[in-house]
Amino acid sequence: MLNRSQCSLISGLLHRLVNHTRKIARLSVAIGGFLLVSIVILTGIVLLVSLNLINVGVLADQVTVSLLTLIFLIVGIMDFIAGITLLLKR
């Protein structure tokens, strides 16, 4: 049989484990959301190229590459902030 102090110790450890699991789940949701947005954008670009609505050479332009990189960086930072917000929110 476990005494009262052992039961409270086990209960405290389980409570911590549940809190860490919730934080990891929230972070996973935020990362998954970012990946879904990225996949939708890339799929749209591939669809537009395959339908010949945009030229592939346009995406190879230095200005376009820089702009797309900046857009992905901004979306990534916003997603990171959202993930931190989800982790800190109780």
URHU-V145106 format. One record per residue. RES is the residue in three letters. OMEGA is omega in whole degrees, 0 to 359 (* if undefined). Layout:
res	omega
RES	OMEGA
RES	OMEGA
This chain:
res	omega
MET	177
LEU	176
ASN	186
ARG	182
SER	178
GLN	178
CYS	180
SER	177
LEU	179
ILE	179
SER	178
GLY	179
LEU	179
LEU	178
HIS	177
ARG	181
LEU	179
VAL	179
ASN	179
HIS	179
THR	179
ARG	179
LYS	179
ILE	178
ALA	178
ARG	178
LEU	178
SER	178
VAL	180
ALA	179
ILE	178
GLY	177
GLY	178
PHE	179
LEU	178
LEU	178
VAL	180
SER	180
ILE	179
VAL	179
ILE	181
LEU	177
THR	177
GLY	178
ILE	179
VAL	179
LEU	179
LEU	178
VAL	182
SER	176
LEU	181
ASN	176
LEU	173
ILE	180
ASN	180
VAL	180
GLY	178
VAL	181
LEU	180
ALA	178
ASP	183
GLN	181
VAL	180
THR	178
VAL	178
SER	180
LEU	178
LEU	177
THR	178
LEU	179
ILE	179
PHE	178
LEU	179
ILE	179
VAL	179
GLY	178
ILE	179
MET	179
ASP	178
PHE	178
ILE	178
ALA	178
GLY	177
ILE	178
THR	178
LEU	180
LEU	184
LEU	181
LYS	180
ARG	*
